[in-house]
Amino acid sequence: MPSFGPEHLAIPGPSAMPDRVLRAMHRPSPNIYAGELPDMLPGLKRDLKAVARTAGEVAIYIGNGHAAWEAALANTSAPGSRILVPTTGLFGHGWGEMARRMGIETTVLEFGKRAPADPDRIEEALRIDPTIGSVLLVQTDTSTSVLSDVRAIRAAMDAAGSDALLQVDAIACLGVDRLEMDEWGVDVVVTGSQKGLMTPPGVCFVFFGERAAARRAAMDRVSLYWDWTPRAQPEAFWQNFCGTAPTHHLFGLREALDILVHEEGLEAAWARHERLARAVWAASDAWAERGGPALNVAEPACRSRATTTLGLRDAERLRAWCEDRAGITLGIGLGMQTEGAIQRSSPDHFRIGHMGHVNAQTILGTLGAIDAGLKALRMPHGPGALEAASAALAG
Ligand SMILES: *Cc1c(COP(=O)(O)O)cnc(C)c1O
């Protein structure tokens, strides 16, 4: 039975996109000097800030998540300054490596691949080195699906008497896992368009508060392109993007934010993702009882609602079956076998992306395809996974 019919991309980014977003982009080029596009931008920024829960500023860049990493560092961290990078997977190492290549003195605090960043160890590291200027924290590391406690880490930084900035990578999980930028004392948040925000990859966002703006003002120099100040407070429209606007991305994003902020509502979106993630976890617990796909993160409070990493010997066979026979593409295992920032796929892991434009239909379809694949391939797994998932959705 080859797959025939609709396809679903269940990788943790780019995520599935609503047809409405695609349709909003299917239009002729707009004028970039006057009219709808420039008129739309203030509302777009307002809604982006609502998603990050900040009254601060937002700068938009044409680029992917890596561009947002570089932008945040370029405005806050001069070569020779010191940063602390707690890591819970590949992406923490990636951001740290980006900093190191910019000449920033980077201390990595490794927390492995299955546990969140430990606030006590961060507090201790800040006490030992009071010259640390920023802590770079990945809220959800997409390789391991570990969720760290942003609020607890801020409290630890305060307890250490540190005046370091807390910079959070929410690329995987903005709009999915709860994040309260202002209330939790986060100074910088970076994210991209293609995960929780349901828009094609290609634009990214850096949110920053007053302390981060003061840090920027004290920098000797920031390159014209990366400087967030004119992007956040432009005197002319082109300064929002240091050049031509990402026209069609902005139309797509407008539609996505209408859905997320004005129709569903951010808190309802958090609750939807919570329920869908619980269905994934319930199915996984059932499979794992007899040697099937097993959750990478044991403690539910430390699991992301955006994506789930599972361990399974020969996971590639299952991924191939789901793609060929069921039209569902699962995420490859990433960074689970290797150390550091090297991107290498892990044959004994796979990931389910469940962020953004997903509902009971897509999640049950994904879990059902995995369950059928395990049976077809005679791979070990416990019974009752789909029963457990539907009970979790119903409960
Ligand atoms: C996807 C992702 C990135 C990288 O984003 P790109 O758009 O691929 O550059 C960084 N951090 C996290 C947590 C991610 O999920």
The ligand as a Gaussian input file, in Angstrom:
#p B3LYP/6-31G(d) Opt

LIG

0 1
 C       15.536000      25.386000      14.356000
 C       16.320000      25.871000      15.504000
 C       17.460000      26.661000      15.344000
 C       18.055000      26.984000      14.009000
 O       17.184000      27.660000      13.185000
 P       17.532000      27.765000      11.622000
 O       16.351000      28.467000      11.072000
 O       17.678000      26.358000      11.136000
 O       18.781000      28.534000      11.481000
 C       18.085000      27.129000      16.480000
 N       17.637000      26.840000      17.706000
 C       16.550000      26.058000      17.899000
 C       16.104000      25.760000      19.287000
 C       15.869000      25.549000      16.804000
 O       14.795000      24.772000      16.997000

